[in-house]
Amino acid sequence: MGGDNRVGDNVDLLKELVTKLEHAFSDRLVSVILYGSAASPVHADRFADLNILCVLKEVTPRELMEGEPVLNWWRQKGHPWPLLMSDDEVHNSADSFPIEFHDMKERRRVLYGLDVIADLHVDMRNYRTLVEHELRTKLLRLRQQGASLLSQSANLLVLCVDSVNTFCVLGRHALELDGKKPKAERRAVVRQLAEVLHADMKPFEILLDIREDKTGPDAGGLADPGELFAQYLVCIGRLITFVDGLEARG
């Protein structure tokens, strides 16, 4: 893994999470790992999601019941649901989740227990196909949800803002597939994508601004969330076309 990781203002919150997980699961808790952008040694984005892998000796209805208060508390803090897995599942499912485990291999910080990812082998043979699958699936879902909100500007904007981080992550994987070295910070990834795709990625930048509660010259772009949504879909489509084209090149 190497190097110190910076988690900024979230250090105390992560310690509290680990304490709650220890209390809930006791000796059944194997590992707690922070992964993704927030665990990068060069992390400078305090708005990055705090993605957590929680590994238990086994995951039964008992663990789900006892962990419910902790997981709900964490979700109410505005963070993604922790990924709850058994030790066996981690070691036996890396080939099924190459995107997620590739992220963990690249950028992680062990908050508690064993580094269960260190010696994990991730089969990347289906990596490109799965990145494209994730992009297409999430685009379809975004399009379906957006279609029911076109007359509800505020809700449509929330939908787009909530999705932009996911598409930034998948965009970073697209860069890796193309042999590029992706940056850690999302805005830098968006700039890289703009260069590689030869496309205007302004909708991504505007949505990141909203997500980070920034104001400035981009505020004018919010006059019509419907138009922003339409341009956002075009950008995602360009990204999918790019990843699809990598198959022929490979």
URZIGI-V779901 format. One record per residue. N is the residue number from 1. RES is the residue in three letters. OMEGA is omega in whole degrees, -180 to 180 (none if undefined). Layout:
n & res & omega
N & RES & OMEGA
N & RES & OMEGA
This chain:
n & res & omega
1 & MET & 169
2 & GLY & 172
3 & GLY & 176
4 & ASP & 178
5 & ASN & -179
6 & ARG & 178
7 & VAL & 169
8 & GLY & -175
9 & ASP & -174
10 & ASN & -177
11 & VAL & -178
12 & ASP & 180
13 & LEU & 179
14 & LEU & 176
15 & LYS & 178
16 & GLU & 178
17 & LEU & -180
18 & VAL & 179
19 & THR & 180
20 & LYS & 179
21 & LEU & 176
22 & GLU & -179
23 & HIS & -177
24 & ALA & -170
25 & PHE & 177
26 & SER & -175
27 & ASP & 176
28 & ARG & 180
29 & LEU & -178
30 & VAL & -173
31 & SER & 170
32 & VAL & -174
33 & ILE & 171
34 & LEU & -179
35 & TYR & -179
36 & GLY & -174
37 & SER & -177
38 & ALA & -179
39 & ALA & -177
40 & SER & 176
41 & PRO & -180
42 & VAL & -177
43 & HIS & 178
44 & ALA & -175
45 & ASP & -177
46 & ARG & 179
47 & PHE & -180
48 & ALA & 177
49 & ASP & 174
50 & LEU & -179
51 & ASN & -174
52 & ILE & 169
53 & LEU & 178
54 & CYS & -176
55 & VAL & 179
56 & LEU & 176
57 & LYS & 174
58 & GLU & 179
59 & VAL & -180
60 & THR & 175
61 & PRO & 179
62 & ARG & -179
63 & GLU & -180
64 & LEU & -179
65 & MET & -177
66 & GLU & -180
67 & GLY & -175
68 & GLU & -179
69 & PRO & -179
70 & VAL & -178
71 & LEU & 178
72 & ASN & 177
73 & TRP & -179
74 & TRP & -180
75 & ARG & 179
76 & GLN & 175
77 & LYS & 178
78 & GLY & -178
79 & HIS & 180
80 & PRO & 176
81 & TRP & 174
82 & PRO & 176
83 & LEU & -175
84 & LEU & -177
85 & MET & 172
86 & SER & 179
87 & ASP & 179
88 & ASP & 180
89 & GLU & 179
90 & VAL & -175
91 & HIS & -177
92 & ASN & -175
93 & SER & -179
94 & ALA & -180
95 & ASP & -180
96 & SER & -178
97 & PHE & -176
98 & PRO & -180
99 & ILE & -177
100 & GLU & -177
101 & PHE & 174
102 & HIS & 175
103 & ASP & -178
104 & MET & 179
105 & LYS & -175
106 & GLU & -172
107 & ARG & -180
108 & ARG & 174
109 & ARG & 179
110 & VAL & -180
111 & LEU & -178
112 & TYR & 170
113 & GLY & -172
114 & LEU & 172
115 & ASP & -175
116 & VAL & -177
117 & ILE & -170
118 & ALA & -176
119 & ASP & -178
120 & LEU & 176
121 & HIS & 180
122 & VAL & 179
123 & ASP & -174
124 & MET & -176
125 & ARG & -179
126 & ASN & -174
127 & TYR & -178
128 & ARG & -179
129 & THR & -178
130 & LEU & 176
131 & VAL & 178
132 & GLU & 179
133 & HIS & -180
134 & GLU & 179
135 & LEU & -178
136 & ARG & -180
137 & THR & -178
138 & LYS & 174
139 & LEU & 179
140 & LEU & 180
141 & ARG & 179
142 & LEU & -179
143 & ARG & -179
144 & GLN & -179
145 & GLN & -180
146 & GLY & -179
147 & ALA & -179
148 & SER & -176
149 & LEU & -174
150 & LEU & 179
151 & SER & -180
152 & GLN & -170
153 & SER & -177
154 & ALA & -180
155 & ASN & 177
156 & LEU & 179
157 & LEU & 178
158 & VAL & 179
159 & LEU & -179
160 & CYS & -179
161 & VAL & -179
162 & ASP & -176
163 & SER & -168
164 & VAL & -180
165 & ASN & 179
166 & THR & -179
167 & PHE & 173
168 & CYS & 179
169 & VAL & 180
170 & LEU & 175
171 & GLY & 177
172 & ARG & 177
173 & HIS & 176
174 & ALA & 178
175 & LEU & 178
176 & GLU & 178
177 & LEU & -180
178 & ASP & 178
179 & GLY & 178
180 & LYS & 175
181 & LYS & -176
182 & PRO & 173
183 & LYS & -179
184 & ALA & -174
185 & GLU & -172
186 & ARG & -180
187 & ARG & 178
188 & ALA & 176
189 & VAL & 180
190 & VAL & 178
191 & ARG & 176
192 & GLN & 179
193 & LEU & 179
194 & ALA & 180
195 & GLU & -176
196 & VAL & -177
197 & LEU & -174
198 & HIS & -175
199 & ALA & 175
200 & ASP & -178
201 & MET & -178
202 & LYS & 179
203 & PRO & 178
204 & PHE & -178
205 & GLU & 179
206 & ILE & -179
207 & LEU & 176
208 & LEU & 176
209 & ASP & 180
210 & ILE & -179
211 & ARG & -178
212 & GLU & 176
213 & ASP & 178
214 & LYS & 174
215 & THR & -180
216 & GLY & -175
217 & PRO & -179
218 & ASP & -176
219 & ALA & 179
220 & GLY & -180
221 & GLY & -178
222 & LEU & -176
223 & ALA & -177
224 & ASP & 179
225 & PRO & 178
226 & GLY & 178
227 & GLU & 176
228 & LEU & 178
229 & PHE & -180
230 & ALA & 180
231 & GLN & 177
232 & TYR & 178
233 & LEU & 179
234 & VAL & 179
235 & CYS & 180
236 & ILE & 177
237 & GLY & 178
238 & ARG & 179
239 & LEU & 179
240 & ILE & 178
241 & THR & 179
242 & PHE & -179
243 & VAL & 177
244 & ASP & 179
245 & GLY & 179
246 & LEU & 179
247 & GLU & -179
248 & ALA & 180
249 & ARG & -178
250 & GLY & none
